[in-house]
């Protein structure tokens, strides 16, 4: 490999590994989506102004639109309503699982008592 022009692949790999993935909470994502939908700003403009990645913002907009249509969307919920729905669904799954376990345990003890 020709290193005379200043290209060092090892250095590029080190630089890339130093980049950390940014995370955003649901409130921030919702704020960005509302800027686009309510204020009529373009995705590109918002991305440039806020130093965000275009594909991520487009996913947030799609998530919001899916949630507004009554669907669960993909990824973490953005709206408080969808967050609550997901929480309640998780609690319901846990309650059903607990109920099934209790049925099995009571059937076991009923057989033991006979």
PAZAPA-4460 file (N, C-alpha, C; in steps of 0.05 Angstrom, whole numbers, plus 32768, in hexadecimal, padded with zeros to 4 digits):
% residues 114
    n_x    n_y    n_z   ca_x   ca_y   ca_z    c_x    c_y    c_z   seq   type   mol
   8011   7FE8   8000   8000   8000   8000   8012   8019   8000     1      X     A
   800A   802C   7FF1   8019   8045   7FEF   8012   8058   8005     2      X     A
   8024   805C   8017   801F   806E   802E   802C   8089   8029     3      X     A
   8037   808E   8012   8044   80A7   800C   8031   80BE   8009     4      X     A
   8017   80B9   8004   8004   80CF   8001   7FF5   80D5   801A     5      X     A
   7FFD   80C8   8030   7FF2   80CF   804A   7FD9   80BF   8051     6      X     A
   7FD3   80A9   8043   7FBC   8099   804A   7FC5   8082   805B     7      X     A
   7FBA   8081   8073   7FC0   806C   8086   7FA6   805F   808F     8      X     A
   7F9F   8048   8083   7F86   803B   808A   7F83   8036   80A8     9      X     A
   7F99   802F   80B5   7F97   802A   80D2   7F8D   8042   80E1    10      X     A
   7F96   805A   80D9   7F8E   8072   80E6   7F70   8077   80E1    11      X     A
   7F66   8072   80C9   7F4A   8075   80C3   7F39   8063   80D4    12      X     A
   7F42   804B   80D8   7F33   8038   80E8   7F32   8041   8105    13      X     A
   7F48   804C   810F   7F49   8056   812B   7F35   806D   812E    14      X     A
   7F36   807F   811A   7F24   8096   811B   7F07   808D   811C    15      X     A
   7F00   8079   810B   7EE4   8070   810A   7EDC   8063   8124    16      X     A
   7EEE   8055   8131   7EE7   8048   814A   7EE3   805B   8160    17      X     A
   7EEE   8074   815E   7EEB   8088   8173   7ECF   8095   8172    18      X     A
   7EC2   8093   815B   7EA7   809F   8159   7E94   8090   816A    19      X     A
   7E84   809E   8179   7E71   8091   818A   7E55   8096   817E    20      X     A
   7E44   8082   8182   7E29   8084   8178   7E19   8096   818A    21      X     A
   7E0D   80AA   817F   7DFD   80BC   818F   7DE1   80B0   8193    22      X     A
   7DD6   80B4   81AB   7DBB   80AB   81B0   7DAA   80C3   81B8    23      X     A
   7D91   80C0   81B1   7D7E   80D6   81B6   7D65   80CB   81C4    24      X     A
   7D5B   80D9   81D7   7D43   80D0   81E4   7D2A   80D5   81D3    25      X     A
   7D14   80C9   81DB   7CFB   80CB   81CB   7CF2   80E8   81C9    26      X     A
   7CF5   80F8   81DF   7CEC   8113   81DE   7CFB   8124   81C9    27      X     A
   7D15   811F   81C6   7D25   812E   81B2   7D1C   8125   8196    28      X     A
   7D19   810B   8192   7D10   8101   8178   7CF5   810D   8171    29      X     A
   7CE3   810E   8184   7CC8   8119   817F   7CCA   8136   8178    30      X     A
   7CDB   8145   8185   7CDF   8161   8180   7CE9   8165   8163    31      X     A
   7CFC   8155   815A   7D06   8157   813F   7CF0   8151   812B    32      X     A
   7CE1   813C   8130   7CCB   8134   811E   7CB7   814B   811C    33      X     A
   7CB0   8157   8132   7C9C   816C   8132   7CA7   8185   8123    34      X     A
   7CC1   818A   8124   7CCC   81A0   8115   7CC7   819B   80F7    35      X     A
   7CCA   8183   80EF   7CC7   817C   80D2   7CAA   817D   80CB    36      X     A
   7C99   8171   80DB   7C7C   816E   80D4   7C6D   8188   80D9    37      X     A
   7C71   8194   80F0   7C61   81AB   80F7   7C6B   81C6   80EC    38      X     A
   7C85   81C8   80EB   7C91   81E1   80E1   7C98   81E1   80C4    39      X     A
   7C95   81CA   80B7   7C99   81C8   809B   7CB6   81C9   8092    40      X     A
   7CC8   81C3   80A5   7CE5   81C3   809E   7CEB   81A9   808F    41      X     A
   7CFF   81AA   807E   7D07   8191   8070   7D19   8180   8082    42      X     A
   7D19   8166   807C   7D2A   8154   808B   7D48   815C   8089    43      X     A
   7D50   8163   8070   7D6B   816B   806C   7D73   8184   807B    44      X     A
   7D61   8197   807C   7D67   81B0   808A   7D6A   81AB   80A8    45      X     A
   7D58   819B   80B4   7D59   8195   80D0   7D73   8185   80D6    46      X     A
   7D79   8173   80C5   7D92   8163   80C9   7DAB   8175   80C9    47      X     A
   7DAC   8187   80B6   7DC3   8199   80B5   7DC4   81AB   80CE    48      X     A
   7DAD   81B7   80D5   7DAC   81C9   80EB   7DB3   81BC   8106    49      X     A
   7DAB   81A2   8109   7DAF   8195   8122   7DC5   817F   8122    50      X     A
   7DD3   817E   810C   7DE9   816B   8108   7DDF   814E   810D    51      X     A
   7DCA   8147   80FF   7DBE   812C   8101   7DC2   811E   80E7    52      X     A
   7DBF   8104   80E8   7DC1   80F3   80D0   7DA6   80F1   80C3    53      X     A
   7DA5   80F5   80A9   7D8C   80F5   809A   7D7C   80DB   809E    54      X     A
   7D89   80C4   809C   7D7B   80AB   809E   7D6E   80A7   80B9    55      X     A
   7D7B   80B0   80CE   7D6F   80AD   80E9   7D56   80BF   80EB    56      X     A
   7D58   80D7   80E2   7D41   80E9   80E4   7D29   80DF   80D3    57      X     A
   7D2F   80D4   80BC   7D1A   80C8   80AB   7D0D   80B0   80B9    58      X     A
   7D1D   80A1   80C8   7D11   808A   80D8   7CFF   8095   80EE    59      X     A
   7D08   80AB   80FB   7CF7   80B6   8110   7CDD   80C0   8105    60      X     A
   7CDD   80CD   80ED   7CC5   80D7   80E1   7CB2   80BF   80DA    61      X     A
   7CBE   80AA   80CF   7CAE   8092   80C8   7CA2   8085   80E1    62      X     A
   7CB2   8084   80F6   7CA9   8079   810F   7C91   8089   811A    63      X     A
   7C93   80A3   8119   7C7E   80B5   8123   7C65   80B1   8112    64      X     A
   7C68   80B0   80F8   7C50   80AD   80E6   7C43   8092   80EB    65      X     A
   7C52   807E   80EF   7C47   8063   80F5   7C38   8064   8110    66      X     A
   7C43   8071   8124   7C36   8073   813E   7C1C   8083   813C    67      X     A
   7C1C   8098   812C   7C04   80A8   8129   7BEE   8099   811A    68      X     A
   7BF6   8086   810A   7BE3   8076   80FB   7BD8   805F   810C    69      X     A
   7BE2   805D   8125   7BD8   8049   8137   7BE9   8030   8138    70      X     A
   7BFE   802F   8129   7C10   8018   8129   7C26   801A   813E    71      X     A
   7C34   8004   8143   7C49   8005   8157   7C62   8012   814E    72      X     A
   7C66   8014   8133   7C7E   801F   8129   7C96   800C   812D    73      X     A
   7CAD   8014   8124   7CC5   8005   8127   7CD8   8013   8139    74      X     A
   7CE4   8006   814C   7CF6   8013   815E   7CE8   801D   8177    75      X     A
   7CF6   802D   8186   7CEB   8038   819E   7CD5   804B   8198    76      X     A
   7CBF   804B   81A7   7CA9   805D   81A2   7CB1   807A   81A8    77      X     A
   7CA6   808C   8198   7CAC   80A9   819B   7C97   80B7   81AC    78      X     A
   7C7E   80B1   81A7   7C69   80C0   81B5   7C63   80B4   81D1    79      X     A
   7C5B   80C4   81E3   7C55   80BA   81FE   7C3F   80A4   81FD    80      X     A
   7C2C   80A7   81EB   7C17   8093   81E9   7C22   8078   81E1    81      X     A
   7C34   8078   81CD   7C40   805E   81C5   7C52   8053   81DA    82      X     A
   7C60   8064   81E9   7C71   805B   81FF   7C60   804D   8214    83      X     A
   7C49   8059   821A   7C37   804D   822E   7C2B   8033   8224    84      X     A
   7C24   8032   820A   7C19   8019   81FE   7C2D   8003   8200    85      X     A
   7C46   8009   81F9   7C5B   7FF4   81FB   7C5F   7FEB   8217    86      X     A
   7C5E   7FFD   822A   7C62   7FF6   8246   7C4B   7FE4   824F    87      X     A
   7C32   7FEB   8248   7C1B   7FDB   824F   7C1C   7FBF   8242    88      X     A
   7C25   7FBE   8229   7C27   7FA5   821B   7C3C   7F93   8229    89      X     A
   7C52   7F9E   8232   7C66   7F8E   8240   7C5B   7F84   825B    90      X     A
   7C4C   7F95   8269   7C40   7F8D   8282   7C2B   7F76   827D    91      X     A
   7C1C   7F79   8267   7C08   7F64   8261   7C16   7F49   825B    92      X     A
   7C2C   7F4A   824B   7C3B   7F32   8245   7C45   7F25   825F    93      X     A
   7C4F   7F35   8271   7C59   7F2A   828A   7C43   7F1E   829B    94      X     A
   7C2C   7F2C   829C   7C15   7F21   82AB   7C0B   7F07   82A0    95      X     A
   7C0A   7F05   8285   7C02   7EEC   8278   7C15   7ED5   827F    96      X     A
   7C2F   7EDC   827E   7C43   7EC8   8284   7C41   7EBF   82A1    97      X     A
   7C3D   7ED2   82B4   7C3A   7ECB   82D0   7C21   7EBA   82D4    98      X     A
   7C0B   7EC1   82C6   7BF2   7EB2   82C8   7BF6   7E95   82BF    99      X     A
   7C04   7E91   82A9   7C09   7E76   829F   7C19   7E66   82B3   100      X     A
   7C2D   7E72   82BF   7C3E   7E65   82D3   7C2D   7E5D   82EB   101      X     A
   7C1C   7E6F   82F4   7C0A   7E69   830B   7BF7   7E52   8305   102      X     A
   7BED   7E51   82ED   7BDB   7E3A   82E5   7BEA   7E20   82E7   103      X     A
   7C03   7E1F   82DD   7C13   7E07   82DD   7C1A   7DFF   82FA   104      X     A
   7C21   7E12   830A   7C28   7E0C   8326   7C0F   7E02   8335   105      X     A
   7BF8   7E0F   8331   7BE0   7E06   833F   7BD7   7DEA   8336   106      X     A
   7BDB   7DE4   831C   7BD4   7DC9   8312   7BE7   7DB5   831F   107      X     A
   7C01   7DBB   8322   7C14   7DAA   832E   7C0D   7DA3   834B   108      X     A
   7C06   7DB9   835A   7C00   7DB4   8376   7BE5   7DA6   8379   109      X     A
   7BD2   7DAB   8367   7BB9   7D9D   8368   7BBD   7D7F   8365   110      X     A
   7BCF   7D77   8353   7BD5   7D5A   834F   7BE3   7D4F   8368   111      X     A
   7BF4   7D5F   8375   7C03   7D55   838C   7BF1   7D51   83A4   112      X     A
   7BDB   7D60   83A6   7BC9   7D5F   83BD   7BB7   7D46   83BB   113      X     A
   7BB3   7D3B   83A4   7BA1   7D24   83A0   7BAC   7D0B   83AA   114      X     A
***
